[in-house]
Amino acid sequence: ALGGPEHVDIIQGIERGDALPGLRNYLDIAETARKVGFEVVKERDLAKPPALPWWTRLKMGRIAYWRNHILVMVLSALGIAPKGTLDVHEMLFRTADYLTRGGDSGIFSPMHMILCRKPESPASS
């Protein structure tokens, strides 16, 4: 079910990994825009078909991740890579996994666009 524990885990993982303040349902965003006086002109998820799944490239990166992980480990051990590089690399891989799960389950899109217009204020007399 939407909003179950697995979905909450995915969304929180994306928020942490991408340093986001808190993801919202796109319906909530449009409603909030209307409440503060904007007219919602158009809404469209640019990631929906006919576009190919946006997370495909993240899935394909697993072999590259392990190759790069070994390289980063060696460079860190030699003191060539800056301190913390290995931790950042692991965090990025975990985030890619959360993003992939969000795309696979259909609960996350990085490209839901909402075009709003501020109504013209009446001319002052």
HELIX and SHEET records of a PDB file:
HELIX    1   1 PRO A    5  GLY A   17  1                                  13    
HELIX    2   2 TYR A   26  LYS A   35  1                                  10    
HELIX    3   3 THR A   56  MET A   60  1                                   5    
HELIX    4   4 ARG A   62  ALA A   77  1                                  16    
HELIX    5   5 THR A   85  SER A  105  1                                  21    
SHEET    1   A 2 GLU A  39  ASP A  45  0                                        
SHEET    2   A 2 HIS A 112  ARG A 117 -1                                        
END                                                                             
